[in-house]
């Protein structure tokens, strides 16, 4: 079974994660030719002292990574998951998924942008967090995952580009998404955090 617990062990520290998410947003915006159809974005002014990395695949799955002074909160939503609030009998977040989120990070989870107005609950099937000063990513400690489902919370595919950050994986993602070749050297250059040159922009399609 692949769940948020496995994802937590593969995520980098918050500083590295932030750089990677900014790179994904840049690659998406540069490779794509229409801002309406990018699936990764980064908002450096999401809120007071808060930055947000967002992914929305346009098919009902999304995630948010909020960087705040109190720490980082990652919320993922797989619309086909058995653990979706839309599929539970009581219309609530699956037991254990967010119960342990620290009070300091709770406002990030309860952001109206990620809350279903009708149900009044967060759109979440997978959640991770790391408070400032902590040395590891945390998840719910008592999640009772649905039996017989090898991908119950969607964490493996939602966070695939966060847990496998290799240039080859990122290249394959964008080639599949945009259905055209994407040069590996240019992807590697951007992911490494090197200055973007006109040659890199041209190679990526701009």
Secondary structure per residue as TSV (DSSP state, phi and psi in degrees):
chain	resnum	aa	ss	phi	psi
A	1	X	-	360.0	130.6
A	2	X	-	-108.6	120.7
A	3	X	-	-137.6	-173.0
A	4	X	H	-59.3	-26.4
A	5	X	H	-65.0	-41.4
A	6	X	H	-67.9	-38.7
A	7	X	H	-61.0	-40.1
A	8	X	H	-59.2	-35.1
A	9	X	H	-74.9	-16.1
A	10	X	H	-106.5	-8.4
A	11	X	-	-75.2	145.6
A	12	X	-	-80.8	-179.4
A	13	X	-	-69.6	161.8
A	14	X	H	-56.1	-38.9
A	15	X	H	-63.9	-44.8
A	16	X	H	-67.3	-38.2
A	17	X	H	-62.8	-41.9
A	18	X	H	-61.5	-45.8
A	19	X	H	-60.1	-42.9
A	20	X	H	-65.2	-42.4
A	21	X	H	-66.5	-37.7
A	22	X	H	-63.9	-39.1
A	23	X	H	-65.2	-42.3
A	24	X	H	-60.5	-42.4
A	25	X	H	-64.8	-40.6
A	26	X	H	-64.7	-46.4
A	27	X	H	-59.9	-44.4
A	28	X	H	-61.3	-46.5
A	29	X	H	-68.0	-30.2
A	30	X	H	-86.0	-39.8
A	31	X	H	-72.3	-39.4
A	32	X	-	-74.4	157.3
A	33	X	S	-114.2	9.1
A	34	X	-	-147.4	113.2
A	35	X	G	-55.9	-22.7
A	36	X	G	-70.1	-18.5
A	37	X	G	-115.1	7.7
A	38	X	-	-72.4	147.8
A	39	X	S	-106.7	-14.2
A	40	X	E	-114.8	129.1
A	41	X	E	-135.9	162.3
A	42	X	E	-137.3	124.5
A	43	X	E	-114.5	106.7
A	44	X	E	-75.8	-8.9
A	45	X	E	-126.5	45.3
A	46	X	E	-62.0	-40.4
A	47	X	E	-164.3	-178.0
A	48	X	T	-56.2	116.3
A	49	X	T	57.4	28.2
A	50	X	E	-130.1	132.7
A	51	X	E	-114.6	149.4
A	52	X	E	-132.2	128.8
A	53	X	E	-104.0	129.5
A	54	X	E	-126.9	145.4
A	55	X	E	-133.3	131.6
A	56	X	E	-141.9	113.6
A	57	X	-	-83.2	1.6
A	58	X	S	77.3	-0.4
A	59	X	S	-117.7	12.5
A	60	X	S	108.8	-6.1
A	61	X	-	-106.2	141.4
A	62	X	E	-157.6	163.8
A	63	X	E	-144.9	160.2
A	64	X	E	-134.4	142.6
A	65	X	E	-126.7	109.9
A	66	X	E	-103.7	123.8
A	67	X	E	-101.5	115.0
A	68	X	E	-128.8	166.3
A	69	X	T	-58.9	-28.4
A	70	X	T	-79.8	-16.1
A	71	X	E	143.9	-159.1
A	72	X	E	-124.3	135.3
A	73	X	E	-123.3	129.2
A	74	X	E	-112.0	123.4
A	75	X	E	-121.0	127.1
A	76	X	E	-123.2	146.0
A	77	X	E	-134.1	119.3
A	78	X	-	-106.4	111.8
A	79	X	T	-68.3	-18.8
A	80	X	T	-96.3	-2.2
A	81	X	-	-66.7	142.1
A	82	X	T	-61.9	-20.0
A	83	X	T	-89.7	2.8
A	84	X	S	-66.3	139.5
A	85	X	T	-57.3	-25.6
A	86	X	T	-72.7	-17.5
A	87	X	T	-107.0	-6.3
A	88	X	S	-83.3	157.7
A	89	X	S	-65.4	-32.1
A	90	X	S	-102.3	-0.6
A	91	X	S	68.0	25.0
A	92	X	S	-111.7	164.2
A	93	X	-	-61.5	140.4
A	94	X	-	-55.4	135.4
A	95	X	T	-54.4	131.7
A	96	X	T	92.7	-18.1
A	97	X	S	-65.2	-43.9
A	98	X	S	-121.5	5.3
A	99	X	T	-59.2	-31.2
A	100	X	T	-96.8	4.1
A	101	X	-	-59.5	127.0
A	102	X	-	-62.0	150.5
A	103	X	H	-57.4	-35.6
A	104	X	H	-65.7	-24.3
A	105	X	H	-104.5	-3.6
A	106	X	H	-60.6	-38.0
A	107	X	H	-58.7	-31.3
A	108	X	H	-67.4	-36.8
A	109	X	H	-71.1	-35.6
A	110	X	T	-89.6	10.4
A	111	X	-	-54.5	129.5
A	112	X	G	-56.1	-26.0
A	113	X	G	-63.8	-22.1
A	114	X	G	-116.8	18.2
A	115	X	E	-112.6	135.0
A	116	X	E	-76.9	119.8
A	117	X	T	-65.3	-32.7
A	118	X	T	-75.1	-47.5
A	119	X	T	-81.0	-26.6
A	120	X	T	75.0	25.4
A	121	X	E	-131.6	161.8
A	122	X	E	-68.2	141.9
A	123	X	-	-82.1	91.9
A	124	X	-	-149.3	135.2
A	125	X	S	-122.7	-16.0
A	126	X	E	-143.3	134.5
A	127	X	E	-143.0	135.4
A	128	X	E	-136.3	158.1
A	129	X	E	-155.6	161.1
A	130	X	E	-150.4	109.0
A	131	X	E	-70.3	152.4
A	132	X	T	-57.6	128.2
A	133	X	T	93.9	-14.0
A	134	X	-	-74.7	160.3
A	135	X	S	-112.9	5.6
A	136	X	S	-152.4	156.8
A	137	X	-	-79.3	142.3
A	138	X	B	-116.1	154.6
A	139	X	-	-140.3	174.5
A	140	X	-	-58.9	134.3
A	141	X	S	-88.4	-11.1
A	142	X	S	-135.1	49.0
A	143	X	-	-84.0	123.9
A	144	X	-	-95.8	88.2
A	145	X	-	-66.1	147.7
A	146	X	-	-58.5	136.3
A	147	X	T	-71.5	145.7
A	148	X	T	77.6	10.2
A	149	X	-	-116.9	119.1
A	150	X	T	-80.9	-13.9
A	151	X	T	-134.2	61.5
A	152	X	S	-66.8	-36.2
A	153	X	S	-106.8	-1.9
A	154	X	S	79.1	3.3
A	155	X	H	-61.0	-34.4
A	156	X	H	-64.3	-40.8
A	157	X	H	-90.6	-30.5
A	158	X	H	-62.0	-43.2
A	159	X	T	-106.5	20.2
A	160	X	H	-57.9	-40.8
A	161	X	H	-79.8	-4.0
A	162	X	H	-97.8	-29.3
A	163	X	H	-93.5	-28.2
A	164	X	-	-117.4	96.8
A	165	X	-	-99.7	16.7
A	166	X	-	-65.8	145.5
A	167	X	H	-56.8	-35.2
A	168	X	H	-64.5	-41.4
A	169	X	H	-68.0	-42.1
A	170	X	H	-65.2	-43.6
A	171	X	H	-57.8	-47.3
A	172	X	H	-61.2	-38.2
A	173	X	H	-61.3	-50.3
A	174	X	H	-72.3	-31.3
A	175	X	H	-64.9	-40.4
A	176	X	H	-68.9	-41.7
A	177	X	H	-68.4	-43.2
A	178	X	H	-98.9	-2.7
A	179	X	T	54.3	46.5
A	180	X	S	-157.8	160.3
A	181	X	-	-64.7	142.5
A	182	X	-	-128.6	122.6
A	183	X	-	-66.4	126.8
A	184	X	H	-62.8	-40.1
A	185	X	H	-60.6	-38.1
A	186	X	H	-69.2	-40.5
A	187	X	H	-62.5	-45.3
A	188	X	H	-60.9	-40.2
A	189	X	H	-61.1	-47.2
A	190	X	H	-68.6	-43.5
A	191	X	H	-63.9	-29.0
A	192	X	T	-77.3	-8.3
A	193	X	T	82.8	16.5
A	194	X	-	-73.6	154.4
A	195	X	-	-57.5	137.9
A	196	X	-	-83.2	122.6
A	197	X	-	-101.0	164.1
A	198	X	H	-56.0	-33.7
A	199	X	H	-65.9	-38.8
A	200	X	H	-67.7	-41.2
A	201	X	H	-61.7	-43.0
A	202	X	H	-64.2	-42.6
A	203	X	H	-62.7	-32.8
A	204	X	H	-84.4	-7.3
A	205	X	T	115.8	9.3
A	206	X	-	-120.4	360.0
